[in-house]
Amino acid sequence: MSARFTLVPAAYVYLRREGEVLLQARQNTGFMDGHWAAAIAGHVEAGESVVDAAVREAREEVGVQLPVSALKPLTTLHRRQGSADPVEQRVDFFFECWSWVGAPAIREPVKTAELRWFPLDALPEPIPPHERHVLESLRDGDLTPIAAFGFGGDGAAADGDGGDG
């Protein structure tokens, strides 16, 4: 019997307006620096719900208040990131939000080089592969409530055995 793995949960919120999504250019984070990514995203802290994490990250990263009722779940993505090491198992909860209080602005300038709206049909390069998967699925109208990414058979590179079983 194999050891249980540890999942690392994260909340992602895509602020949306008229066919566009707000993305940030990452810098100085040690993960996917130089990539365009969700303007609002972060790990769920101990004792915190994923919804509370989404609301907290919105306040910390772009200075907006998100009413919980405005968060619309998009998908939950179980993904493997980079290796077969159990700590590389991730569960990402993706939301979209069409209404908020305040004007989005860079609140963490050390980590964010730029904040910009992009049409879903003209996404910038590069974007982290798992986020590109979600954004393109959203654009194409084929998001599923629960998906796997990075385990092989899903179009994402997989390390280790790559198997789904």
DAKAHU-V767014 format. One record per pair of residues at least 12 apart in sequence whose ideal C-beta (glycine too) atoms are under 8 Angstrom apart, sorted by sequence separation. I is the first residue (numbers start at 1). J is the second residue. If there is no record, write none. Layout:
i->{I/I}
j->{J/J}
//
This chain:
i->{24/54/78/79/123/151/152/23/24/55/77/78/79/123/151/23/24/40/42/77/133/23/24/42/76/77/120/23/41/55/76/133/148/22/40/51/54/76/77/22/40/42/76/120/121/42/75/120/130/41/51/73/74/129/130/40/73/74/133/39/40/73/74/133/39/72/133/14/15/71/72/13/14/15/71/72/12/13/14/71/72/130/13/70/129/12/13/70/129/11/12/70/11/70/10/11/66/10/67/10/11/67/9/10/66/67/8/9/65/66/64/65/24/64/65/64/92/11/54/58/63/64/11/22/63/64/94/9/13/54/63/11/12/58/62/63/96/10/11/50/62/9/13/62/63/13/62/11/61/15/60/61/60/15/81/61/79/13/62/77/77/77/13/75/14/74/75/74/39/75/78/74/75/76/78/79/80/81/75/76/77/78/79/80/75/76/77/78/79/80/73/75/77/79/39/84/39/83/84/79/82/83/84/80/8/80/6/10/12/14/16/36/80/5/6/8/9/10/11/12/13/14/15/16/17/4/5/7/8/9/10/11/12/13/14/15/16/22/24/28/29/36/3/6/7/8/9/10/12/13/14/27/28/5/7/9/11/13/27/15/26/27/26/27/25/26/36/24/25/36/15/24/25/36/24/25/36/37/24/25/35/36/37/23/34/35/22/23/35/38/22/23/37/22/23/21/32/20/21/20/20/21/17/19/20/19/23/19/23/21/12/14/12/14}
j->{36/66/90/91/135/163/164/36/37/68/90/91/92/136/164/37/38/54/56/91/147/38/39/57/91/92/135/39/57/71/92/149/164/39/57/68/71/93/94/40/58/60/94/138/139/61/94/139/149/61/71/93/94/149/150/61/94/95/154/61/62/95/96/155/62/95/156/38/39/95/96/38/39/40/96/97/38/39/40/97/98/156/40/97/156/40/41/98/157/40/41/99/41/100/41/42/97/42/99/43/44/100/43/44/100/101/43/44/100/101/100/101/61/101/102/102/130/50/93/97/102/103/51/62/103/104/134/50/54/95/104/53/54/100/104/105/138/53/54/93/105/53/57/106/107/58/107/57/107/62/107/108/108/64/130/112/130/66/115/130/133/134/71/134/74/134/137/138/104/143/146/143/144/145/147/148/149/150/145/146/147/148/149/150/146/147/148/149/150/151/145/147/149/151/112/159/115/159/160/156/159/160/161/158/87/159/86/90/92/94/96/116/160/86/87/89/90/91/92/93/94/95/96/97/98/86/87/89/90/91/92/93/94/95/96/97/98/104/106/110/111/118/86/89/90/91/92/93/95/96/97/110/111/89/91/93/95/97/111/100/111/112/112/113/112/113/123/112/113/124/104/113/114/125/114/115/126/127/115/116/126/127/128/115/126/127/115/116/128/131/116/117/131/117/118/117/128/117/118/118/119/120/117/119/120/120/124/121/127/135/131/135/134/138}
//
